[in-house]
């Protein structure tokens, strides 16, 4: 059983490396580092939730700052970018 678990970890690690390398190649080809801005995320959350009432707009400026920081400062790999976008999207859907 330990061997199967070790094999799965190796496969996961390889899959992550492939994903990150593919993301790096796409970025070198000119695609944006983190394709998400406040508007894109809010629109995606609306579609996913089937609702469009987020309450008051006080969350928008902090959201813009977070996304801006992820783009400019975070230095996320491809998997990190996907995870960050999904986490923010889920928080907006929950809102």
Order of alpha helices (4+ residues) and beta strands (2+ residues): alpha-alpha-alpha-alpha
